Amino acid sequence: MAATSGEQPVINKNKKHRKEKPWDTDDIDQENYLREVWSAVTKVLDPYGIACTLDLVHGSMSVRTTRKTFDPYIILKARDIIKLLARGVAITQAQKVLQDDMACDIIKIGNLVRNKDRFVKRRQRLIGPDGSTLKAIELLTQCYVLVQGNTVSVMGPYKSLKEVRRIVLDCMKNIHPIYRIKELMIRRELAKDPKLATESWDRFLPKFRKRHLKTSEKTSKKNEKLAADDGTRTKKEKPAKKVYTPFPPPQQPRKVDLQLESGEYFLKVHEREAREVQQRKQKQAEATLKRRAERAEVYVAPKEEAAPTVEEKRKRRHTEVDSDDRAGRTKKKKKDVATEA
């Protein structure tokens, strides 16, 4: 039997349920780019006495020292270069790691969120619309940030790397980067003032906390509770200890006993159901009235103090004048006593 042209390709049973990854694009393969720029990589590392090899068969890059190597730490910088190249950083940017005041950090974000759709959304939130959020982070931290696949590559000063790592990890924990960006902007302004160099900046920094929206029914009760507590939680009183009795508690009546007592047991089925429905409706009506009264509490205007009348003002003025006269007399008496003594 001849094979038809529209026949589907055979898929391995182990890969039958695999889905396409949204980050698995054609530009993720760096082999062609590395082959083109490898001569530039060797030129960059040659003055420092570092040799580098690109193995396309096994798919690996390696760096090693030679007899001409004079800086013992440069091998770690060379290792950082090939790390950045493997994650899609251009050679013109990656070679800046060789500077003394420049370092790099590879932040792994692939295993922080289980749901892949949620992971892609949070990673896109880090980039922002048209890369605006990423650009703001780069300007405030003086770092180069590249989001690629399951990692975020960062290059910059040592102090700024900590800030970028904090922003990235918080973003994957569902904390929006804009909060950290606001904090960085305030810190930048505070750093310009030399008077605040030795002071704590906690009073200037914004304190964001998770809040739930209040409904109109709960607003008045919450405000009253906060005013009563003054922001402090009162300790719960311990319940009083019950007196121990060796005798068992009295037997509780059964449901049938209660029905016999009330006469409900002798009613017919439809009469009993009608009675239950009536009781249920009565309870619902009471609950609705109570709820309506609680809602109305929010709209009750607070009591206003009435403005004092003309007579009250006059009396108050007279009392103030009398009190001033008495105070003056007592002072005069004290002075006279002091002069006599």
C-alpha angles and dihedrals in degrees: 000000000000118000114245122231093236094057115130118240117256112258123204112248090234090059097041096105098038118122130209112265113233090220095048097099132154094256092062091080106089099181097101093044093048091050090054097046100036092098088056090050091054090049091052094049097038097080089056093051096248122140121207133192132196114207109194093176095060094025098238142127125208139180128200139177123253135198089271094059111116103166113071094199096051092084090066090050089051089051089054090052094057090044091056093044090053090055096052103267114146118246091239089060098035094056090065088075088077089072115100096234094048128085137166137222130194109208114199111213101162097096098041096083122040099197109076095207090052090047092054092048093050092046089052089049088058090054094043130199108327089350093293096137092048090048091052091051091050093050095047097044099034088230136130110235126189122181109202127161113308096346140065115213115207130186125184146083118335094248093051093050089066092053093049092048090052092050093048096047092045090050090055088050089058097260109133116240091229091077092057091043090055090050092050091051091053091047090051092054093046091051089062092063110081092196091067094051093100097034132087115258096203094105091057098045118090117249110215118191133176111263133184119214114256119233120222092249095055099041099082094044093049093049092049091049092049091049092050096046096040089215094303124112115232118222116250114249114244113243115251116259114256120238110255115240123181092212120090119246117268116272113265117233117256124239090254091052091053091049091050090050094051094040092241091120092070094051122103121255097255091046091051091049091049090051092050091049090051092050091048092051091049091053091048091050091051091048092050091050091050092048092048090052091051091051091049090056090072093059097046108113116234119250112269123211112243116241113256116258125236092260092051091050090050093050091048090051092050092049091050091051091048092050090050091050092050092049090051092050094051091050090050092050091050090051092049091050090050092051092049091051 
